[in-house]
Amino acid sequence: MIFFGGNRLNKYLVLFALIVTVLSFFGLLTNNDTLLPFVLFGSGILTLISGISELRKKQERTLGIVYIFTSLIALSWGIDLVIFFV
């Protein structure tokens, strides 16, 4: 099933991921730099959620920690772009 078991929260996460993907493709096609902070925020939030869910699993703790640190980097880049360039 596309929504990972039919959970309502997972459906919204997939929809949010699709919106972030469409924004990033639209930004690439139009060469629009103003969408980049929103794409970074969105991907950072999605990676943070993935990292927290992987961290809860006992076998995948290292992968969860890597996801969380990657999301913090993406979120900090997004904040930096909003503060200094927009």
HTML snippet that shows the backbone in 3Dmol.js (N, CA, C, O; Angstrom):
<script src="https://3Dmol.org/build/3Dmol-min.js"></script>
<div id="view" style="width:600px;height:400px;position:relative"></div>
<script>
const pdb = `
ATOM      1  N   MET A   1       0.845  -1.181   0.000  1.00  0.00           N
ATOM      2  CA  MET A   1       0.000   0.000   0.000  1.00  0.00           C
ATOM      3  C   MET A   1       0.888   1.240   0.000  1.00  0.00           C
ATOM      4  O   MET A   1       1.912   1.277   0.681  1.00  0.00           O
ATOM      5  N   ILE A   2       0.501   2.227  -0.746  1.00  0.00           N
ATOM      6  CA  ILE A   2       1.346   3.406  -0.919  1.00  0.00           C
ATOM      7  C   ILE A   2       1.461   4.231   0.362  1.00  0.00           C
ATOM      8  O   ILE A   2       2.440   4.956   0.536  1.00  0.00           O
ATOM      9  N   PHE A   3       0.499   4.134   1.242  1.00  0.00           N
ATOM     10  CA  PHE A   3       0.512   4.975   2.436  1.00  0.00           C
ATOM     11  C   PHE A   3       1.032   4.243   3.668  1.00  0.00           C
ATOM     12  O   PHE A   3       0.715   4.635   4.791  1.00  0.00           O
ATOM     13  N   PHE A   4       1.821   3.191   3.482  1.00  0.00           N
ATOM     14  CA  PHE A   4       2.531   2.507   4.557  1.00  0.00           C
ATOM     15  C   PHE A   4       1.610   2.004   5.659  1.00  0.00           C
ATOM     16  O   PHE A   4       1.788   2.362   6.823  1.00  0.00           O
ATOM     17  N   GLY A   5       0.652   1.199   5.316  1.00  0.00           N
ATOM     18  CA  GLY A   5      -0.196   0.592   6.327  1.00  0.00           C
ATOM     19  C   GLY A   5      -1.516   1.299   6.554  1.00  0.00           C
ATOM     20  O   GLY A   5      -2.319   0.824   7.357  1.00  0.00           O
ATOM     21  N   GLY A   6      -1.772   2.385   5.902  1.00  0.00           N
ATOM     22  CA  GLY A   6      -3.052   3.046   6.005  1.00  0.00           C
ATOM     23  C   GLY A   6      -3.207   3.977   7.189  1.00  0.00           C
ATOM     24  O   GLY A   6      -4.320   4.438   7.446  1.00  0.00           O
ATOM     25  N   ASN A   7      -2.165   4.271   7.909  1.00  0.00           N
ATOM     26  CA  ASN A   7      -2.248   5.197   9.028  1.00  0.00           C
ATOM     27  C   ASN A   7      -2.511   6.608   8.498  1.00  0.00           C
ATOM     28  O   ASN A   7      -1.922   7.016   7.497  1.00  0.00           O
ATOM     29  N   ARG A   8      -3.379   7.336   9.157  1.00  0.00           N
ATOM     30  CA  ARG A   8      -3.754   8.670   8.693  1.00  0.00           C
ATOM     31  C   ARG A   8      -2.571   9.637   8.712  1.00  0.00           C
ATOM     32  O   ARG A   8      -2.431  10.450   7.798  1.00  0.00           O
ATOM     33  N   LEU A   9      -1.717   9.563   9.737  1.00  0.00           N
ATOM     34  CA  LEU A   9      -0.545  10.428   9.805  1.00  0.00           C
ATOM     35  C   LEU A   9       0.408  10.141   8.653  1.00  0.00           C
ATOM     36  O   LEU A   9       0.984  11.065   8.079  1.00  0.00           O
ATOM     37  N   ASN A  10       0.578   8.875   8.313  1.00  0.00           N
ATOM     38  CA  ASN A  10       1.454   8.529   7.200  1.00  0.00           C
ATOM     39  C   ASN A  10       0.916   9.055   5.878  1.00  0.00           C
ATOM     40  O   ASN A  10       1.699   9.410   4.997  1.00  0.00           O
ATOM     41  N   LYS A  11      -0.389   9.114   5.722  1.00  0.00           N
ATOM     42  CA  LYS A  11      -0.969   9.675   4.502  1.00  0.00           C
ATOM     43  C   LYS A  11      -0.614  11.152   4.369  1.00  0.00           C
ATOM     44  O   LYS A  11      -0.299  11.626   3.277  1.00  0.00           O
ATOM     45  N   TYR A  12      -0.667  11.867   5.473  1.00  0.00           N
ATOM     46  CA  TYR A  12      -0.312  13.284   5.432  1.00  0.00           C
ATOM     47  C   TYR A  12       1.182  13.482   5.194  1.00  0.00           C
ATOM     48  O   TYR A  12       1.582  14.436   4.526  1.00  0.00           O
ATOM     49  N   LEU A  13       2.004  12.592   5.733  1.00  0.00           N
ATOM     50  CA  LEU A  13       3.443  12.688   5.490  1.00  0.00           C
ATOM     51  C   LEU A  13       3.777  12.444   4.025  1.00  0.00           C
ATOM     52  O   LEU A  13       4.640  13.119   3.464  1.00  0.00           O
ATOM     53  N   VAL A  14       3.100  11.483   3.405  1.00  0.00           N
ATOM     54  CA  VAL A  14       3.319  11.228   1.980  1.00  0.00           C
ATOM     55  C   VAL A  14       2.852  12.420   1.158  1.00  0.00           C
ATOM     56  O   VAL A  14       3.517  12.799   0.194  1.00  0.00           O
ATOM     57  N   LEU A  15       1.731  13.014   1.517  1.00  0.00           N
ATOM     58  CA  LEU A  15       1.252  14.201   0.816  1.00  0.00           C
ATOM     59  C   LEU A  15       2.232  15.361   0.980  1.00  0.00           C
ATOM     60  O   LEU A  15       2.497  16.085   0.020  1.00  0.00           O
ATOM     61  N   PHE A  16       2.768  15.542   2.177  1.00  0.00           N
ATOM     62  CA  PHE A  16       3.756  16.589   2.423  1.00  0.00           C
ATOM     63  C   PHE A  16       5.022  16.334   1.612  1.00  0.00           C
ATOM     64  O   PHE A  16       5.616  17.270   1.077  1.00  0.00           O
ATOM     65  N   ALA A  17       5.435  15.075   1.518  1.00  0.00           N
ATOM     66  CA  ALA A  17       6.614  14.732   0.719  1.00  0.00           C
ATOM     67  C   ALA A  17       6.373  15.008  -0.759  1.00  0.00           C
ATOM     68  O   ALA A  17       7.278  15.464  -1.459  1.00  0.00           O
ATOM     69  N   LEU A  18       5.177  14.741  -1.234  1.00  0.00           N
ATOM     70  CA  LEU A  18       4.858  15.043  -2.635  1.00  0.00           C
ATOM     71  C   LEU A  18       4.870  16.543  -2.898  1.00  0.00           C
ATOM     72  O   LEU A  18       5.328  16.982  -3.953  1.00  0.00           O
ATOM     73  N   ILE A  19       4.374  17.330  -1.955  1.00  0.00           N
ATOM     74  CA  ILE A  19       4.382  18.787  -2.115  1.00  0.00           C
ATOM     75  C   ILE A  19       5.811  19.311  -2.152  1.00  0.00           C
ATOM     76  O   ILE A  19       6.136  20.171  -2.971  1.00  0.00           O
ATOM     77  N   VAL A  20       6.672  18.796  -1.267  1.00  0.00           N
ATOM     78  CA  VAL A  20       8.074  19.222  -1.254  1.00  0.00           C
ATOM     79  C   VAL A  20       8.761  18.831  -2.557  1.00  0.00           C
ATOM     80  O   VAL A  20       9.559  19.599  -3.095  1.00  0.00           O
ATOM     81  N   THR A  21       8.455  17.643  -3.066  1.00  0.00           N
ATOM     82  CA  THR A  21       9.052  17.198  -4.328  1.00  0.00           C
ATOM     83  C   THR A  21       8.594  18.060  -5.488  1.00  0.00           C
ATOM     84  O   THR A  21       9.402  18.427  -6.341  1.00  0.00           O
ATOM     85  N   VAL A  22       7.316  18.389  -5.536  1.00  0.00           N
ATOM     86  CA  VAL A  22       6.806  19.248  -6.610  1.00  0.00           C
ATOM     87  C   VAL A  22       7.423  20.640  -6.524  1.00  0.00           C
ATOM     88  O   VAL A  22       7.777  21.225  -7.548  1.00  0.00           O
ATOM     89  N   LEU A  23       7.555  21.171  -5.315  1.00  0.00           N
ATOM     90  CA  LEU A  23       8.203  22.481  -5.153  1.00  0.00           C
ATOM     91  C   LEU A  23       9.650  22.458  -5.630  1.00  0.00           C
ATOM     92  O   LEU A  23      10.108  23.399  -6.278  1.00  0.00           O
ATOM     93  N   SER A  24      10.370  21.385  -5.310  1.00  0.00           N
ATOM     94  CA  SER A  24      11.770  21.327  -5.733  1.00  0.00           C
ATOM     95  C   SER A  24      11.885  21.181  -7.241  1.00  0.00           C
ATOM     96  O   SER A  24      12.758  21.804  -7.846  1.00  0.00           O
ATOM     97  N   PHE A  25      11.028  20.375  -7.872  1.00  0.00           N
ATOM     98  CA  PHE A  25      11.061  20.264  -9.332  1.00  0.00           C
ATOM     99  C   PHE A  25      10.655  21.573 -10.001  1.00  0.00           C
ATOM    100  O   PHE A  25      11.245  21.964 -11.008  1.00  0.00           O
ATOM    101  N   PHE A  26       9.652  22.251  -9.446  1.00  0.00           N
ATOM    102  CA  PHE A  26       9.233  23.532 -10.011  1.00  0.00           C
ATOM    103  C   PHE A  26      10.344  24.563  -9.883  1.00  0.00           C
ATOM    104  O   PHE A  26      10.570  25.358 -10.796  1.00  0.00           O
ATOM    105  N   GLY A  27      11.040  24.550  -8.748  1.00  0.00           N
ATOM    106  CA  GLY A  27      12.163  25.466  -8.571  1.00  0.00           C
ATOM    107  C   GLY A  27      13.300  25.173  -9.525  1.00  0.00           C
ATOM    108  O   GLY A  27      13.961  26.093 -10.007  1.00  0.00           O
ATOM    109  N   LEU A  28      13.538  23.893  -9.806  1.00  0.00           N
ATOM    110  CA  LEU A  28      14.591  23.538 -10.757  1.00  0.00           C
ATOM    111  C   LEU A  28      14.218  23.920 -12.183  1.00  0.00           C
ATOM    112  O   LEU A  28      15.055  24.421 -12.935  1.00  0.00           O
ATOM    113  N   LEU A  29      12.977  23.688 -12.551  1.00  0.00           N
ATOM    114  CA  LEU A  29      12.551  23.983 -13.925  1.00  0.00           C
ATOM    115  C   LEU A  29      12.508  25.475 -14.208  1.00  0.00           C
ATOM    116  O   LEU A  29      12.840  25.906 -15.313  1.00  0.00           O
ATOM    117  N   THR A  30      12.103  26.264 -13.230  1.00  0.00           N
ATOM    118  CA  THR A  30      11.983  27.702 -13.447  1.00  0.00           C
ATOM    119  C   THR A  30      13.225  28.472 -13.020  1.00  0.00           C
ATOM    120  O   THR A  30      13.290  29.690 -13.189  1.00  0.00           O
ATOM    121  N   ASN A  31      14.212  27.767 -12.467  1.00  0.00           N
ATOM    122  CA  ASN A  31      15.438  28.394 -11.966  1.00  0.00           C
ATOM    123  C   ASN A  31      15.109  29.480 -10.940  1.00  0.00           C
ATOM    124  O   ASN A  31      15.662  30.580 -10.975  1.00  0.00           O
ATOM    125  N   ASN A  32      14.199  29.147 -10.031  1.00  0.00           N
ATOM    126  CA  ASN A  32      13.709  30.074  -9.023  1.00  0.00           C
ATOM    127  C   ASN A  32      14.401  29.778  -7.694  1.00  0.00           C
ATOM    128  O   ASN A  32      14.216  28.704  -7.122  1.00  0.00           O
ATOM    129  N   ASP A  33      15.191  30.721  -7.207  1.00  0.00           N
ATOM    130  CA  ASP A  33      15.927  30.511  -5.959  1.00  0.00           C
ATOM    131  C   ASP A  33      15.102  30.807  -4.714  1.00  0.00           C
ATOM    132  O   ASP A  33      15.515  30.452  -3.611  1.00  0.00           O
ATOM    133  N   THR A  34      13.954  31.445  -4.863  1.00  0.00           N
ATOM    134  CA  THR A  34      13.170  31.782  -3.677  1.00  0.00           C
ATOM    135  C   THR A  34      12.462  30.566  -3.090  1.00  0.00           C
ATOM    136  O   THR A  34      12.029  30.613  -1.939  1.00  0.00           O
ATOM    137  N   LEU A  35      12.332  29.479  -3.848  1.00  0.00           N
ATOM    138  CA  LEU A  35      11.697  28.276  -3.322  1.00  0.00           C
ATOM    139  C   LEU A  35      12.657  27.406  -2.522  1.00  0.00           C
ATOM    140  O   LEU A  35      12.221  26.494  -1.819  1.00  0.00           O
ATOM    141  N   LEU A  36      13.952  27.674  -2.617  1.00  0.00           N
ATOM    142  CA  LEU A  36      14.943  26.826  -1.966  1.00  0.00           C
ATOM    143  C   LEU A  36      14.786  26.750  -0.444  1.00  0.00           C
ATOM    144  O   LEU A  36      14.885  25.650   0.099  1.00  0.00           O
ATOM    145  N   PRO A  37      14.547  27.851   0.275  1.00  0.00           N
ATOM    146  CA  PRO A  37      14.359  27.700   1.732  1.00  0.00           C
ATOM    147  C   PRO A  37      13.171  26.824   2.100  1.00  0.00           C
ATOM    148  O   PRO A  37      13.232  26.075   3.075  1.00  0.00           O
ATOM    149  N   PHE A  38      12.090  26.910   1.327  1.00  0.00           N
ATOM    150  CA  PHE A  38      10.918  26.091   1.622  1.00  0.00           C
ATOM    151  C   PHE A  38      11.198  24.616   1.367  1.00  0.00           C
ATOM    152  O   PHE A  38      10.741  23.753   2.115  1.00  0.00           O
ATOM    153  N   VAL A  39      11.952  24.331   0.309  1.00  0.00           N
ATOM    154  CA  VAL A  39      12.324  22.950   0.022  1.00  0.00           C
ATOM    155  C   VAL A  39      13.249  22.417   1.114  1.00  0.00           C
ATOM    156  O   VAL A  39      13.125  21.264   1.527  1.00  0.00           O
ATOM    157  N   LEU A  40      14.173  23.253   1.580  1.00  0.00           N
ATOM    158  CA  LEU A  40      15.066  22.818   2.656  1.00  0.00           C
ATOM    159  C   LEU A  40      14.307  22.582   3.957  1.00  0.00           C
ATOM    160  O   LEU A  40      14.576  21.609   4.660  1.00  0.00           O
ATOM    161  N   PHE A  41      13.365  23.460   4.284  1.00  0.00           N
ATOM    162  CA  PHE A  41      12.545  23.250   5.480  1.00  0.00           C
ATOM    163  C   PHE A  41      11.743  21.957   5.361  1.00  0.00           C
ATOM    164  O   PHE A  41      11.693  21.155   6.294  1.00  0.00           O
ATOM    165  N   GLY A  42      11.119  21.768   4.208  1.00  0.00           N
ATOM    166  CA  GLY A  42      10.302  20.567   4.013  1.00  0.00           C
ATOM    167  C   GLY A  42      11.104  19.290   4.075  1.00  0.00           C
ATOM    168  O   GLY A  42      10.704  18.327   4.730  1.00  0.00           O
ATOM    169  N   SER A  43      12.237  19.276   3.396  1.00  0.00           N
ATOM    170  CA  SER A  43      13.061  18.064   3.430  1.00  0.00           C
ATOM    171  C   SER A  43      13.676  17.854   4.812  1.00  0.00           C
ATOM    172  O   SER A  43      13.863  16.716   5.241  1.00  0.00           O
ATOM    173  N   GLY A  44      13.988  18.939   5.505  1.00  0.00           N
ATOM    174  CA  GLY A  44      14.499  18.801   6.870  1.00  0.00           C
ATOM    175  C   GLY A  44      13.466  18.220   7.814  1.00  0.00           C
ATOM    176  O   GLY A  44      13.790  17.383   8.656  1.00  0.00           O
ATOM    177  N   ILE A  45      12.229  18.656   7.681  1.00  0.00           N
ATOM    178  CA  ILE A  45      11.157  18.129   8.530  1.00  0.00           C
ATOM    179  C   ILE A  45      10.904  16.658   8.220  1.00  0.00           C
ATOM    180  O   ILE A  45      10.740  15.849   9.133  1.00  0.00           O
ATOM    181  N   LEU A  46      10.872  16.308   6.925  1.00  0.00           N
ATOM    182  CA  LEU A  46      10.652  14.910   6.557  1.00  0.00           C
ATOM    183  C   LEU A  46      11.791  14.016   7.031  1.00  0.00           C
ATOM    184  O   LEU A  46      11.556  12.903   7.503  1.00  0.00           O
ATOM    185  N   THR A  47      13.017  14.498   6.906  1.00  0.00           N
ATOM    186  CA  THR A  47      14.153  13.701   7.359  1.00  0.00           C
ATOM    187  C   THR A  47      14.159  13.575   8.877  1.00  0.00           C
ATOM    188  O   THR A  47      14.543  12.533   9.407  1.00  0.00           O
ATOM    189  N   LEU A  48      13.740  14.616   9.579  1.00  0.00           N
ATOM    190  CA  LEU A  48      13.656  14.552  11.037  1.00  0.00           C
ATOM    191  C   LEU A  48      12.618  13.525  11.479  1.00  0.00           C
ATOM    192  O   LEU A  48      12.862  12.760  12.413  1.00  0.00           O
ATOM    193  N   ILE A  49      11.478  13.503  10.824  1.00  0.00           N
ATOM    194  CA  ILE A  49      10.442  12.524  11.162  1.00  0.00           C
ATOM    195  C   ILE A  49      10.932  11.113  10.865  1.00  0.00           C
ATOM    196  O   ILE A  49      10.700  10.193  11.650  1.00  0.00           O
ATOM    197  N   SER A  50      11.611  10.940   9.730  1.00  0.00           N
ATOM    198  CA  SER A  50      12.160   9.621   9.402  1.00  0.00           C
ATOM    199  C   SER A  50      13.217   9.196  10.408  1.00  0.00           C
ATOM    200  O   SER A  50      13.275   8.031  10.801  1.00  0.00           O
ATOM    201  N   GLY A  51      14.052  10.138  10.825  1.00  0.00           N
ATOM    202  CA  GLY A  51      15.086   9.813  11.803  1.00  0.00           C
ATOM    203  C   GLY A  51      14.520   9.420  13.150  1.00  0.00           C
ATOM    204  O   GLY A  51      15.022   8.499  13.794  1.00  0.00           O
ATOM    205  N   ILE A  52      13.484  10.109  13.578  1.00  0.00           N
ATOM    206  CA  ILE A  52      12.867   9.769  14.866  1.00  0.00           C
ATOM    207  C   ILE A  52      12.210   8.396  14.798  1.00  0.00           C
ATOM    208  O   ILE A  52      12.289   7.622  15.752  1.00  0.00           O
ATOM    209  N   SER A  53      11.560   8.088  13.670  1.00  0.00           N
ATOM    210  CA  SER A  53      10.935   6.769  13.549  1.00  0.00           C
ATOM    211  C   SER A  53      11.980   5.663  13.450  1.00  0.00           C
ATOM    212  O   SER A  53      11.761   4.569  13.970  1.00  0.00           O
ATOM    213  N   GLU A  54      13.110   5.921  12.795  1.00  0.00           N
ATOM    214  CA  GLU A  54      14.177   4.921  12.743  1.00  0.00           C
ATOM    215  C   GLU A  54      14.869   4.782  14.093  1.00  0.00           C
ATOM    216  O   GLU A  54      15.332   3.695  14.441  1.00  0.00           O
ATOM    217  N   LEU A  55      14.944   5.857  14.847  1.00  0.00           N
ATOM    218  CA  LEU A  55      15.587   5.810  16.159  1.00  0.00           C
ATOM    219  C   LEU A  55      14.782   4.970  17.141  1.00  0.00           C
ATOM    220  O   LEU A  55      15.347   4.396  18.072  1.00  0.00           O
ATOM    221  N   ARG A  56      13.485   4.894  16.947  1.00  0.00           N
ATOM    222  CA  ARG A  56      12.639   4.089  17.824  1.00  0.00           C
ATOM    223  C   ARG A  56      12.858   2.593  17.610  1.00  0.00           C
ATOM    224  O   ARG A  56      12.644   1.794  18.522  1.00  0.00           O
ATOM    225  N   LYS A  57      13.287   2.214  16.397  1.00  0.00           N
ATOM    226  CA  LYS A  57      13.566   0.801  16.134  1.00  0.00           C
ATOM    227  C   LYS A  57      14.907   0.437  16.765  1.00  0.00           C
ATOM    228  O   LYS A  57      15.855   1.221  16.719  1.00  0.00           O
ATOM    229  N   LYS A  58      14.979  -0.720  17.335  1.00  0.00           N
ATOM    230  CA  LYS A  58      16.199  -1.093  18.056  1.00  0.00           C
ATOM    231  C   LYS A  58      17.354  -1.419  17.113  1.00  0.00           C
ATOM    232  O   LYS A  58      18.510  -1.201  17.475  1.00  0.00           O
ATOM    233  N   GLN A  59      17.074  -1.935  15.912  1.00  0.00           N
ATOM    234  CA  GLN A  59      18.152  -2.313  15.004  1.00  0.00           C
ATOM    235  C   GLN A  59      18.703  -1.133  14.226  1.00  0.00           C
ATOM    236  O   GLN A  59      19.848  -1.183  13.776  1.00  0.00           O
ATOM    237  N   GLU A  60      17.937  -0.086  14.054  1.00  0.00           N
ATOM    238  CA  GLU A  60      18.305   1.003  13.150  1.00  0.00           C
ATOM    239  C   GLU A  60      18.615   2.306  13.887  1.00  0.00           C
ATOM    240  O   GLU A  60      18.296   3.382  13.380  1.00  0.00           O
ATOM    241  N   ARG A  61      19.211   2.239  15.034  1.00  0.00           N
ATOM    242  CA  ARG A  61      19.496   3.454  15.806  1.00  0.00           C
ATOM    243  C   ARG A  61      20.532   4.340  15.130  1.00  0.00           C
ATOM    244  O   ARG A  61      20.397   5.563  15.142  1.00  0.00           O
ATOM    245  N   THR A  62      21.562   3.742  14.540  1.00  0.00           N
ATOM    246  CA  THR A  62      22.605   4.540  13.887  1.00  0.00           C
ATOM    247  C   THR A  62      22.037   5.298  12.698  1.00  0.00           C
ATOM    248  O   THR A  62      22.355   6.469  12.491  1.00  0.00           O
ATOM    249  N   LEU A  63      21.202   4.634  11.924  1.00  0.00           N
ATOM    250  CA  LEU A  63      20.573   5.292  10.783  1.00  0.00           C
ATOM    251  C   LEU A  63      19.663   6.428  11.234  1.00  0.00           C
ATOM    252  O   LEU A  63      19.602   7.468  10.578  1.00  0.00           O
ATOM    253  N   GLY A  64      18.963   6.242  12.337  1.00  0.00           N
ATOM    254  CA  GLY A  64      18.120   7.301  12.875  1.00  0.00           C
ATOM    255  C   GLY A  64      18.914   8.514  13.310  1.00  0.00           C
ATOM    256  O   GLY A  64      18.496   9.650  13.083  1.00  0.00           O
ATOM    257  N   ILE A  65      20.061   8.278  13.936  1.00  0.00           N
ATOM    258  CA  ILE A  65      20.908   9.399  14.362  1.00  0.00           C
ATOM    259  C   ILE A  65      21.441  10.154  13.153  1.00  0.00           C
ATOM    260  O   ILE A  65      21.500  11.383  13.162  1.00  0.00           O
ATOM    261  N   VAL A  66      21.831   9.421  12.109  1.00  0.00           N
ATOM    262  CA  VAL A  66      22.313  10.068  10.881  1.00  0.00           C
ATOM    263  C   VAL A  66      21.203  10.895  10.242  1.00  0.00           C
ATOM    264  O   VAL A  66      21.451  12.012   9.789  1.00  0.00           O
ATOM    265  N   TYR A  67      19.986  10.364  10.200  1.00  0.00           N
ATOM    266  CA  TYR A  67      18.853  11.116   9.646  1.00  0.00           C
ATOM    267  C   TYR A  67      18.594  12.394  10.442  1.00  0.00           C
ATOM    268  O   TYR A  67      18.334  13.448   9.862  1.00  0.00           O
ATOM    269  N   ILE A  68      18.663  12.299  11.756  1.00  0.00           N
ATOM    270  CA  ILE A  68      18.390  13.476  12.593  1.00  0.00           C
ATOM    271  C   ILE A  68      19.438  14.558  12.367  1.00  0.00           C
ATOM    272  O   ILE A  68      19.092  15.733  12.239  1.00  0.00           O
ATOM    273  N   PHE A  69      20.722  14.178  12.316  1.00  0.00           N
ATOM    274  CA  PHE A  69      21.761  15.179  12.069  1.00  0.00           C
ATOM    275  C   PHE A  69      21.656  15.770  10.663  1.00  0.00           C
ATOM    276  O   PHE A  69      21.908  16.960  10.471  1.00  0.00           O
ATOM    277  N   THR A  70      21.285  14.946   9.682  1.00  0.00           N
ATOM    278  CA  THR A  70      21.091  15.452   8.324  1.00  0.00           C
ATOM    279  C   THR A  70      19.938  16.444   8.273  1.00  0.00           C
ATOM    280  O   THR A  70      20.019  17.458   7.581  1.00  0.00           O
ATOM    281  N   SER A  71      18.868  16.155   9.001  1.00  0.00           N
ATOM    282  CA  SER A  71      17.734  17.077   9.015  1.00  0.00           C
ATOM    283  C   SER A  71      18.095  18.389   9.696  1.00  0.00           C
ATOM    284  O   SER A  71      17.643  19.453   9.270  1.00  0.00           O
ATOM    285  N   LEU A  72      18.902  18.326  10.747  1.00  0.00           N
ATOM    286  CA  LEU A  72      19.319  19.563  11.411  1.00  0.00           C
ATOM    287  C   LEU A  72      20.181  20.425  10.491  1.00  0.00           C
ATOM    288  O   LEU A  72      20.085  21.652  10.528  1.00  0.00           O
ATOM    289  N   ILE A  73      21.013  19.802   9.673  1.00  0.00           N
ATOM    290  CA  ILE A  73      21.816  20.553   8.705  1.00  0.00           C
ATOM    291  C   ILE A  73      20.916  21.214   7.670  1.00  0.00           C
ATOM    292  O   ILE A  73      21.103  22.387   7.347  1.00  0.00           O
ATOM    293  N   ALA A  74      19.937  20.471   7.145  1.00  0.00           N
ATOM    294  CA  ALA A  74      19.029  21.045   6.146  1.00  0.00           C
ATOM    295  C   ALA A  74      18.206  22.181   6.740  1.00  0.00           C
ATOM    296  O   ALA A  74      18.007  23.208   6.091  1.00  0.00           O
ATOM    297  N   LEU A  75      17.730  22.005   7.962  1.00  0.00           N
ATOM    298  CA  LEU A  75      16.953  23.071   8.602  1.00  0.00           C
ATOM    299  C   LEU A  75      17.807  24.302   8.876  1.00  0.00           C
ATOM    300  O   LEU A  75      17.330  25.428   8.732  1.00  0.00           O
ATOM    301  N   SER A  76      19.060  24.105   9.269  1.00  0.00           N
ATOM    302  CA  SER A  76      19.922  25.268   9.514  1.00  0.00           C
ATOM    303  C   SER A  76      20.252  25.997   8.217  1.00  0.00           C
ATOM    304  O   SER A  76      20.355  27.223   8.213  1.00  0.00           O
ATOM    305  N   TRP A  77      20.419  25.266   7.116  1.00  0.00           N
ATOM    306  CA  TRP A  77      20.628  25.926   5.820  1.00  0.00           C
ATOM    307  C   TRP A  77      19.399  26.724   5.412  1.00  0.00           C
ATOM    308  O   TRP A  77      19.517  27.831   4.887  1.00  0.00           O
ATOM    309  N   GLY A  78      18.217  26.158   5.655  1.00  0.00           N
ATOM    310  CA  GLY A  78      16.995  26.880   5.329  1.00  0.00           C
ATOM    311  C   GLY A  78      16.843  28.151   6.143  1.00  0.00           C
ATOM    312  O   GLY A  78      16.449  29.188   5.610  1.00  0.00           O
ATOM    313  N   ILE A  79      17.155  28.078   7.433  1.00  0.00           N
ATOM    314  CA  ILE A  79      17.094  29.267   8.285  1.00  0.00           C
ATOM    315  C   ILE A  79      18.113  30.300   7.834  1.00  0.00           C
ATOM    316  O   ILE A  79      17.821  31.495   7.808  1.00  0.00           O
ATOM    317  N   ASP A  80      19.311  29.842   7.477  1.00  0.00           N
ATOM    318  CA  ASP A  80      20.355  30.750   7.001  1.00  0.00           C
ATOM    319  C   ASP A  80      19.920  31.458   5.721  1.00  0.00           C
ATOM    320  O   ASP A  80      20.152  32.657   5.570  1.00  0.00           O
ATOM    321  N   LEU A  81      19.299  30.738   4.811  1.00  0.00           N
ATOM    322  CA  LEU A  81      18.843  31.361   3.568  1.00  0.00           C
ATOM    323  C   LEU A  81      17.724  32.359   3.807  1.00  0.00           C
ATOM    324  O   LEU A  81      17.668  33.402   3.156  1.00  0.00           O
ATOM    325  N   VAL A  82      16.834  32.045   4.737  1.00  0.00           N
ATOM    326  CA  VAL A  82      15.733  32.967   5.020  1.00  0.00           C
ATOM    327  C   VAL A  82      16.252  34.241   5.679  1.00  0.00           C
ATOM    328  O   VAL A  82      15.823  35.340   5.329  1.00  0.00           O
ATOM    329  N   ILE A  83      17.167  34.100   6.625  1.00  0.00           N
ATOM    330  CA  ILE A  83      17.649  35.267   7.367  1.00  0.00           C
ATOM    331  C   ILE A  83      18.536  36.163   6.510  1.00  0.00           C
ATOM    332  O   ILE A  83      18.387  37.385   6.541  1.00  0.00           O
ATOM    333  N   PHE A  84      19.452  35.580   5.750  1.00  0.00           N
ATOM    334  CA  PHE A  84      20.469  36.386   5.088  1.00  0.00           C
ATOM    335  C   PHE A  84      20.201  36.700   3.618  1.00  0.00           C
ATOM    336  O   PHE A  84      20.755  37.666   3.094  1.00  0.00           O
ATOM    337  N   PHE A  85      19.367  35.913   2.940  1.00  0.00           N
ATOM    338  CA  PHE A  85      19.238  36.110   1.501  1.00  0.00           C
ATOM    339  C   PHE A  85      17.846  36.478   1.027  1.00  0.00           C
ATOM    340  O   PHE A  85      17.696  36.941  -0.104  1.00  0.00           O
ATOM    341  N   VAL A  86      16.834  36.292   1.839  1.00  0.00           N
ATOM    342  CA  VAL A  86      15.472  36.585   1.374  1.00  0.00           C
ATOM    343  C   VAL A  86      15.013  37.897   1.937  1.00  0.00           C
ATOM    344  O   VAL A  86      13.891  38.326   1.666  1.00  0.00           O
TER     345      VAL A  86
END
`;
const viewer = $3Dmol.createViewer("view");
viewer.addModel(pdb, "pdb");
viewer.setStyle({}, {cartoon: {color: "spectrum"}});
viewer.zoomTo();
viewer.render();
</script>
